Amino acid sequence: MTLSEALIARFKKLMKDKNFKQFDFYSNGGMPKSTVSQFLNGKKKKVTIYTIYEMVAAMGVSLKEFFDDPIFDEVTD
């Protein structure tokens, strides 16, 4: 699994668990729609750590909590 795939899978799981929609990133987090949409749809392979931070903060999750998941043990690239 690539890092990009792992990040997307982790975000989608957290979004499902927290009943958080893509729209919430725009309305609650003030993030550009295109950035979030392209990343979560796999069209944008690279994002900055700051973008990840903004996304997890919008969901009320810490970076530690986000990255403390076994999915990142499967990253091979």
C-alpha positions in Angstrom: 0.0 0.0 0.0 1.3 3.4 -0.9 1.5 6.3 1.6 -1.2 8.1 -0.3 -3.5 5.1 -0.2 -3.0 4.7 3.5 -3.7 8.4 4.2 -6.9 8.3 2.1 -8.1 5.1 3.8 -7.3 6.5 7.3 -9.2 9.7 6.5 -12.2 7.8 5.1 -12.4 5.5 8.1 -12.2 8.5 10.5 -14.8 10.3 8.5 -17.2 7.3 8.7 -16.6 6.8 12.4 -17.2 10.5 13.1 -20.0 10.9 10.5 -17.9 13.6 8.9 -18.6 14.5 5.3 -16.3 16.2 2.7 -18.5 19.3 3.0 -17.5 19.6 6.7 -13.9 20.2 5.7 -15.0 23.2 3.7 -17.5 24.6 6.1 -15.8 23.7 9.5 -12.2 23.7 8.4 -12.2 26.5 5.8 -10.3 24.3 3.4 -10.5 24.7 -0.3 -13.0 22.2 -1.9 -10.6 21.3 -4.7 -7.7 20.3 -2.3 -9.9 18.0 -0.2 -11.8 16.5 -3.1 -8.7 15.8 -5.2 -6.9 14.3 -2.3 -9.7 12.1 -1.0 -10.5 10.9 -4.6 -6.9 9.9 -5.2 -6.2 12.5 -7.9 -3.7 14.4 -5.8 -1.0 12.0 -4.6 1.0 14.4 -2.4 -0.3 16.6 0.3 1.7 18.6 2.9 1.8 17.8 6.5 0.1 21.1 7.1 -2.9 20.0 4.9 -3.1 16.8 6.9 -3.0 18.8 10.1 -5.8 21.1 8.9 -7.9 18.1 8.0 -7.5 16.2 11.2 -8.0 19.4 13.3 -11.3 20.0 11.4 -12.4 16.5 12.6 -11.2 17.1 16.2 -8.4 14.6 16.0 -4.8 15.0 16.9 -1.9 14.1 14.6 -0.8 11.5 17.1 -4.2 9.9 17.1 -4.4 10.0 13.3 -1.0 8.4 12.6 -1.3 5.9 15.5 -3.0 3.4 13.4 -1.8 0.0 12.1 -2.7 0.9 8.5 0.6 2.9 8.4 2.5 -0.3 9.1 1.4 -1.5 5.6 3.1 1.4 3.7 5.7 0.1 1.3 6.7 3.1 -0.7 
